[in-house]
Amino acid sequence: MPFGQLLIGPPGSGKTTFCNGVQQYLRAARRHVVLLNLDPANDVLPYEPDIDVCDLVCLEQVMAELGLGPNGGLVYCIEYLEKNVDWLLEKLQPYEEAGAYIVIDCPGQVELFTQHGSLRRVLDLLSKQRGYRLAAVHLVDAHLCTEPSKYIAALLLSLSAMLHLELPHVNVLSKVDLIRQYGRLDFSLDFYTEVQDLSYLVRGMGNDRFGAKHRKLSRELCELVQDFGLVSFLPLAIEV
């Protein structure tokens, strides 16, 4: 029964750096780890992937031949992977037999793990056909906490990913060690990690970019997040 984790999150949230760190940690613990890169746009990696989707499909070639932009090209690449999932299963088979732990580095296009169905169906196939036990690790840049509207957007993104993927899920505030560079927090860090009473956040939006104009909408969105009661975060600093 293979185990592993799926790294998701918007661009710049630290997914690739996290994968590199997990690889180093597990190797130091003498655990057999396999890195699977599912991001065809990730052409500069700090680690050597054991399985690379770029060997199956080339994003630049897709964009050139089909006249697609980066977002459309990424969607096509993941759909192509779904149609050729036997390639992935064949690549994974020897690592499964060796009992390896798999770490999957995903594209940063949020639609792929919040709305689009191809990635979800590939993961379902791994779970149902191969018995994989996967957990989703969703990274969100901690600097979003310095602006209420961006933090609310991060909450909605996290909730949407949890509901769409239906996997055991951990939300992570990455780059917490850099948060002071982006501004002062209105509340303690626990307020943001534990997603406490968000009505206080809405009341303090007067100086935010959206300000009072969108306060009612923000209040409704915060109530939606709290009604589900699913979202919380773990802080992550690279030096810890």
C-alpha positions as CSV (number, residue, x, y, z in Angstrom):
1,M,0.0,0.0,0.0
2,P,1.9,3.1,-1.2
3,F,1.8,6.3,0.8
4,G,2.5,9.9,-0.3
5,Q,1.6,13.5,-0.4
6,L,0.4,15.9,-3.0
7,L,1.8,19.4,-3.0
8,I,-0.6,22.1,-4.2
9,G,-0.8,25.8,-4.0
10,P,-0.6,29.0,-6.1
11,P,2.6,30.0,-7.9
12,G,5.3,31.2,-5.6
13,S,3.9,29.6,-2.4
14,G,7.0,27.4,-2.1
15,K,5.8,24.0,-3.3
16,T,9.1,23.1,-5.1
17,T,11.2,24.2,-2.2
18,F,9.0,22.2,0.1
19,C,9.4,19.1,-2.1
20,N,13.2,19.5,-2.1
21,G,13.2,19.8,1.7
22,V,11.0,16.7,2.2
23,Q,13.3,14.7,-0.1
24,Q,16.3,15.7,1.9
25,Y,14.6,15.0,5.2
26,L,13.3,11.5,4.2
27,R,16.7,10.6,2.7
28,A,18.4,11.6,5.9
29,A,15.9,9.4,7.7
30,R,16.8,6.5,5.3
31,R,13.3,6.4,3.8
32,H,12.9,5.6,0.2
33,V,11.3,8.7,-1.4
34,V,10.3,9.3,-5.0
35,L,9.7,12.8,-6.4
36,L,7.1,13.1,-9.1
37,N,7.0,16.4,-11.0
38,L,3.5,17.0,-12.5
39,D,4.3,20.6,-13.4
40,P,5.4,20.9,-17.1
41,A,6.1,24.6,-16.6
42,N,8.6,23.8,-13.8
43,D,11.8,23.6,-15.9
44,V,14.2,24.8,-13.2
45,L,14.1,22.4,-10.3
46,P,16.3,22.3,-7.2
47,Y,15.9,18.5,-7.1
48,E,16.2,15.7,-9.7
49,P,12.7,14.3,-10.2
50,D,12.4,10.5,-10.4
51,I,9.4,10.9,-12.7
52,D,8.9,14.0,-14.7
53,V,5.7,14.8,-16.7
54,C,7.9,16.8,-19.1
55,D,9.1,13.4,-20.5
56,L,5.5,12.8,-21.6
57,V,4.4,16.3,-22.8
58,C,6.2,19.6,-23.4
59,L,4.3,22.7,-22.4
60,E,6.2,25.0,-24.8
61,Q,5.5,22.7,-27.7
62,V,1.8,22.5,-26.8
63,M,1.5,26.3,-26.6
64,A,3.3,26.7,-30.0
65,E,1.3,24.0,-31.9
66,L,-2.1,24.7,-30.4
67,G,-1.8,28.5,-30.0
68,L,-2.5,28.3,-26.3
69,G,-1.4,30.6,-23.5
70,P,0.3,29.3,-20.3
71,N,-2.9,28.5,-18.5
72,G,-4.6,26.8,-21.4
73,G,-1.4,24.9,-22.1
74,L,-1.2,23.6,-18.5
75,V,-4.8,22.4,-18.7
76,Y,-4.1,20.6,-21.9
77,C,-1.0,18.9,-20.4
78,I,-2.9,17.6,-17.4
79,E,-5.7,16.4,-19.7
80,Y,-3.1,14.7,-21.8
81,L,-1.6,13.0,-18.7
82,E,-5.1,11.8,-17.8
83,K,-5.5,10.2,-21.3
84,N,-2.1,8.6,-21.1
85,V,-2.2,7.7,-17.4
86,D,-0.8,4.2,-18.2
87,W,2.5,6.0,-18.8
88,L,2.4,7.3,-15.2
89,L,1.3,3.9,-13.8
90,E,4.1,2.2,-15.6
91,K,6.6,4.7,-14.2
92,L,5.4,4.3,-10.7
93,Q,5.2,0.5,-10.6
94,P,8.9,-0.3,-9.7
95,Y,8.7,2.3,-6.9
96,E,5.5,0.8,-5.5
97,E,7.1,-2.6,-5.4
98,A,10.1,-1.1,-3.5
99,G,7.7,0.5,-0.9
100,A,8.7,4.1,-1.7
101,Y,7.0,7.2,-0.3
102,I,5.9,9.4,-3.2
103,V,5.9,13.2,-3.2
104,I,4.0,14.9,-6.0
105,D,4.8,18.4,-7.1
106,C,1.8,19.9,-8.8
107,P,1.3,23.0,-11.1
108,G,0.5,26.3,-9.5
109,Q,-2.6,26.9,-11.6
110,V,-5.3,26.9,-9.0
111,E,-8.1,25.8,-11.3
112,L,-6.4,22.4,-11.7
113,F,-6.9,21.5,-8.0
114,T,-10.1,23.5,-7.3
115,Q,-12.3,23.1,-10.4
116,H,-10.9,21.1,-13.3
117,G,-11.5,17.4,-13.1
118,S,-8.4,15.8,-14.8
119,L,-6.0,15.9,-11.8
120,R,-8.8,14.7,-9.5
121,R,-9.5,11.7,-11.8
122,V,-5.8,10.8,-12.0
123,L,-5.6,10.8,-8.2
124,D,-8.7,8.8,-7.9
125,L,-7.2,6.3,-10.3
126,L,-4.1,6.0,-8.2
127,S,-6.3,5.5,-5.1
128,K,-8.7,3.0,-6.5
129,Q,-6.5,0.9,-8.9
130,R,-3.2,1.0,-7.0
131,G,-4.4,1.6,-3.4
132,Y,-2.4,4.8,-2.9
133,R,-3.0,6.6,0.4
134,L,-2.4,10.3,-0.4
135,A,-2.6,13.4,1.6
136,A,-2.9,16.9,0.1
137,V,-0.5,19.6,1.5
138,H,-1.8,23.0,0.4
139,L,0.8,25.8,0.7
140,V,-0.3,29.5,1.0
141,D,2.2,32.3,1.2
142,A,1.9,33.8,4.7
143,H,2.3,37.4,3.4
144,L,-1.4,37.2,2.4
145,C,-2.3,37.6,6.1
146,T,-1.1,41.2,6.0
147,E,-4.1,42.1,3.8
148,P,-7.6,41.0,4.9
149,S,-9.0,40.7,1.4
150,K,-6.1,38.5,0.3
151,Y,-6.4,36.3,3.4
152,I,-10.1,35.8,2.8
153,A,-9.3,34.8,-0.8
154,A,-6.7,32.3,0.6
155,L,-9.4,30.8,2.9
156,L,-11.8,30.3,0.0
157,L,-9.0,28.8,-2.1
158,S,-8.1,26.4,0.6
159,L,-11.8,25.4,1.2
160,S,-12.4,24.9,-2.5
161,A,-9.3,22.6,-2.8
162,M,-10.4,20.6,0.2
163,L,-13.9,20.0,-1.2
164,H,-12.7,19.3,-4.7
165,L,-10.0,16.8,-4.1
166,E,-11.6,15.0,-1.1
167,L,-8.3,13.9,0.3
168,P,-6.8,14.1,3.8
169,H,-5.7,17.7,3.8
170,V,-3.2,20.0,5.6
171,N,-3.2,23.7,4.9
172,V,0.2,25.4,5.5
173,L,1.1,29.1,5.8
174,S,4.6,29.0,4.2
175,K,7.3,31.6,4.5
176,V,6.2,32.7,8.0
177,D,9.8,33.7,8.6
178,L,9.5,36.5,6.0
179,I,6.1,37.8,7.0
180,R,7.5,40.9,8.8
181,Q,8.9,42.1,5.4
182,Y,5.4,42.5,4.1
183,G,3.8,44.5,6.9
184,R,2.3,44.3,10.4
185,L,-0.4,41.7,11.2
186,D,-3.6,43.2,12.7
187,F,-3.9,40.1,15.0
188,S,-1.7,37.5,16.5
189,L,-0.5,34.7,14.2
190,D,-2.8,32.2,16.0
191,F,-5.8,34.2,14.7
192,Y,-4.8,33.4,11.1
193,T,-3.7,29.8,11.6
194,E,-6.7,28.8,13.7
195,V,-9.1,30.9,11.5
196,Q,-10.7,32.4,14.6
197,D,-13.7,34.8,14.7
198,L,-13.4,36.4,11.2
199,S,-15.9,39.1,12.1
200,Y,-13.0,41.0,13.6
201,L,-11.1,40.8,10.4
202,V,-14.1,42.2,8.4
203,R,-14.4,45.1,10.9
204,G,-10.8,46.1,10.3
205,M,-11.1,46.3,6.5
206,G,-11.6,50.1,6.5
207,N,-8.0,50.7,5.4
208,D,-7.8,47.8,3.1
209,R,-7.7,48.2,-0.7
210,F,-11.3,47.1,-1.1
211,G,-12.4,49.0,2.1
212,A,-16.0,49.5,3.1
213,K,-17.3,49.0,-0.4
214,H,-16.9,45.2,-0.2
215,R,-17.3,44.7,3.5
216,K,-20.7,43.1,3.2
217,L,-19.5,40.6,0.6
218,S,-16.4,39.8,2.7
219,R,-18.7,39.2,5.7
220,E,-20.7,36.7,3.8
221,L,-17.6,34.9,2.5
222,C,-16.2,34.7,6.0
223,E,-19.4,33.2,7.3
224,L,-19.3,30.6,4.5
225,V,-15.8,29.6,5.5
226,Q,-16.8,29.4,9.2
227,D,-20.0,27.5,8.5
228,F,-17.9,24.7,6.9
229,G,-15.5,24.8,9.8
230,L,-12.8,22.9,7.9
231,V,-10.0,25.4,7.3
232,S,-7.0,25.9,9.5
233,F,-3.3,26.4,8.9
234,L,0.0,25.2,10.2
235,P,2.8,27.8,10.1
236,L,6.0,26.8,8.2
237,A,9.4,28.7,8.3
238,I,12.3,27.4,6.3
239,E,14.8,27.6,9.1
240,V,12.7,25.6,11.6
